[in-house]
Amino acid sequence: SSASSVKKTAAFFDFDKTIVAKDSAGIEFEYYIKETWEQGDYWRWCKLMFFWIVIIQLYNHVPFLIDGIAINKWYIWCCYKGRSIQELENVSYQLYRQQLKFLIYPTIIQTIQDHSVQQKHDVYVISASPTHMLQPFVTDPQYEPYITNVATTHLEVDDNDICTGRCQNGVVCIGGEKQRIVQEEWATQ
């Protein structure tokens, strides 16, 4: 049989609560709540608290009024608007070193390695979290050799790499969007 007729298999792993034990956005959110208060950035702190008190509690108690996409879009606006991509990346590497790397499930890493090395599968990490939150994990020399590709929510930035508070093309990598990405990746195999 020719090389073009050989089918590849892909394995897809969600980052939050599958590879790591907690939601990375929650860890990041806690960091920004503390940071904005300590820096006296009370307007941003108020936006974050509004997000927590109103949006999250509304979702927890009356989930049919707001969906996961809307929550993610609110989070992006509250946390990222006006911040540089460089700042977000610096924070994500700090949070990875201090917290996230200790929350990685060893059994999932073993499964990823098995898919990559023994079964020769392409391994995709997919997440609603923005790219900067996964970057420390997928570039960690311990894990990078096993990961083929990453699908995340992409942040919209201006010409100076400052976040606008929106996602690129309004797309959040959640629910049906994750499914669409998986299907597209699968179709190209």
C-alpha positions as CSV (number, residue, x, y, z in Angstrom):
1,S,0.0,0.0,0.0
2,S,1.2,3.5,-0.8
3,A,2.2,6.0,1.9
4,S,-0.8,8.2,0.9
5,S,-3.3,5.5,1.8
6,V,-1.9,5.0,5.4
7,K,-4.2,6.5,7.9
8,K,-2.9,8.2,11.0
9,T,-4.7,8.1,14.3
10,A,-5.0,11.2,16.5
11,A,-5.5,11.3,20.3
12,F,-7.1,14.5,21.7
13,F,-6.7,15.6,25.3
14,D,-8.4,18.5,27.0
15,F,-6.0,20.5,29.2
16,D,-8.1,21.7,32.1
17,K,-9.3,19.0,34.5
18,T,-8.0,16.2,32.2
19,I,-4.2,16.9,32.0
20,V,-4.2,19.2,35.0
21,A,-6.3,18.7,38.1
22,K,-7.8,22.2,38.2
23,D,-9.1,24.8,35.8
24,S,-6.1,26.9,34.7
25,A,-8.3,29.9,34.3
26,G,-9.4,29.7,37.9
27,I,-5.7,29.7,39.0
28,E,-5.1,32.7,36.7
29,F,-8.2,34.5,38.0
30,E,-7.0,34.1,41.6
31,Y,-3.7,35.6,40.6
32,Y,-5.3,38.6,38.9
33,I,-7.7,39.3,41.8
34,K,-4.7,39.5,44.1
35,E,-2.5,41.4,41.7
36,T,-5.1,44.1,40.8
37,W,-5.9,44.8,44.5
38,E,-2.2,45.0,45.5
39,Q,-1.5,47.3,42.6
40,G,-4.4,49.5,43.4
41,D,-6.1,48.9,40.0
42,Y,-9.5,49.0,41.6
43,W,-11.4,49.4,38.3
44,R,-10.0,46.2,37.0
45,W,-10.5,44.6,40.4
46,C,-14.2,45.6,40.3
47,K,-14.6,44.1,36.8
48,L,-13.1,40.8,38.1
49,M,-15.3,40.8,41.1
50,F,-18.3,41.6,38.9
51,F,-17.4,38.6,36.8
52,W,-17.1,36.4,39.9
53,I,-20.1,37.6,41.8
54,V,-22.6,38.2,39.0
55,I,-21.6,36.1,35.9
56,I,-20.3,32.9,37.6
57,Q,-23.0,32.9,40.3
58,L,-25.6,33.4,37.7
59,Y,-24.2,30.5,35.7
60,N,-24.1,28.3,38.8
61,H,-27.6,29.0,39.9
62,V,-29.5,29.7,36.7
63,P,-27.3,28.0,34.0
64,F,-29.9,28.4,31.2
65,L,-29.5,32.2,31.3
66,I,-25.8,32.2,30.3
67,D,-23.7,29.6,28.5
68,G,-20.0,28.7,28.6
69,I,-19.1,30.7,25.5
70,A,-20.5,33.9,27.1
71,I,-18.7,33.2,30.4
72,N,-15.4,32.7,28.5
73,K,-16.0,36.0,26.6
74,W,-16.7,37.9,29.8
75,Y,-13.6,36.4,31.4
76,I,-11.4,37.5,28.4
77,W,-12.8,41.0,28.7
78,C,-12.4,41.2,32.4
79,C,-8.9,39.6,32.7
80,Y,-7.1,40.5,29.5
81,K,-8.4,43.8,28.0
82,G,-5.5,46.2,28.0
83,R,-2.8,43.7,28.9
84,S,0.0,42.8,26.6
85,I,0.5,39.3,25.3
86,Q,4.0,39.4,26.8
87,E,2.6,40.1,30.3
88,L,0.1,37.3,29.9
89,E,2.8,34.9,28.8
90,N,5.0,35.9,31.8
91,V,2.2,35.4,34.2
92,S,1.3,32.0,32.7
93,Y,4.9,30.8,33.0
94,Q,5.0,31.9,36.6
95,L,1.8,30.2,37.4
96,Y,3.0,27.0,35.6
97,R,6.2,26.9,37.6
98,Q,4.5,27.7,40.9
99,Q,1.2,25.7,40.6
100,L,0.1,24.1,37.4
101,K,3.0,21.7,36.9
102,F,2.3,20.2,40.3
103,L,-1.3,19.5,39.2
104,I,-0.5,17.5,36.2
105,Y,-1.9,14.0,36.4
106,P,1.0,11.5,35.9
107,T,-1.3,8.8,34.5
108,I,-2.5,11.2,31.8
109,I,1.1,12.0,30.9
110,Q,1.8,8.3,30.6
111,T,-1.2,7.9,28.4
112,I,-0.1,10.8,26.2
113,Q,3.4,9.2,25.9
114,D,1.9,5.8,25.1
115,H,-0.2,7.4,22.3
116,S,2.8,9.3,20.9
117,V,5.7,6.8,21.3
118,Q,4.3,3.3,21.3
119,Q,1.1,3.8,19.2
120,K,2.6,6.5,16.9
121,H,-0.5,8.6,17.2
122,D,-0.6,12.4,16.8
123,V,-1.4,14.0,20.1
124,Y,-3.5,17.1,20.3
125,V,-4.1,19.2,23.4
126,I,-7.3,21.2,23.2
127,S,-8.6,23.8,25.6
128,A,-11.0,26.7,26.0
129,S,-8.1,28.5,27.7
130,P,-6.1,31.0,25.7
131,T,-2.9,29.9,24.0
132,H,-0.7,31.6,26.6
133,M,-2.0,29.4,29.4
134,L,-1.0,26.2,27.6
135,Q,2.3,27.5,26.2
136,P,4.3,26.6,29.3
137,F,3.1,23.0,29.3
138,V,3.5,22.4,25.6
139,T,7.0,23.9,25.5
140,D,8.1,22.1,28.7
141,P,11.0,19.8,27.5
142,Q,9.4,17.0,29.6
143,Y,6.2,17.0,27.5
144,E,6.9,18.9,24.2
145,P,8.2,15.8,22.3
146,Y,4.9,14.0,22.7
147,I,2.5,16.9,21.6
148,T,1.8,17.3,17.9
149,N,-0.5,20.3,18.0
150,V,-2.6,22.5,20.3
151,A,-6.0,24.1,19.8
152,T,-7.0,26.9,22.0
153,T,-9.0,30.1,22.2
154,H,-7.0,32.9,20.4
155,L,-7.1,36.4,21.8
156,E,-7.6,39.4,19.6
157,V,-4.7,41.9,19.9
158,D,-4.1,45.4,18.5
159,D,-1.0,46.4,16.5
160,N,1.0,46.7,19.8
161,D,0.1,43.2,20.9
162,I,-2.3,44.6,23.6
163,C,-5.4,42.5,24.2
164,T,-8.7,44.0,23.0
165,G,-10.7,42.0,25.5
166,R,-12.2,39.8,22.7
167,C,-11.4,36.5,21.1
168,Q,-10.2,36.3,17.5
169,N,-13.3,36.1,15.2
170,G,-15.4,35.8,18.3
171,V,-14.5,32.1,18.6
172,V,-14.1,30.4,21.9
173,C,-12.7,26.9,21.8
174,I,-15.5,25.3,23.8
175,G,-18.3,22.8,23.3
176,G,-19.3,22.8,19.6
177,E,-16.1,24.7,18.6
178,K,-13.9,22.0,20.2
179,Q,-15.9,19.4,18.3
180,R,-15.5,21.3,15.0
181,I,-11.7,21.5,15.6
182,V,-11.4,17.8,16.4
183,Q,-13.5,16.9,13.3
184,E,-11.3,19.2,11.1
185,E,-8.1,17.7,12.5
186,W,-9.5,14.2,12.1
187,A,-10.5,14.9,8.5
188,T,-7.0,16.0,7.6
189,Q,-5.5,12.7,8.8
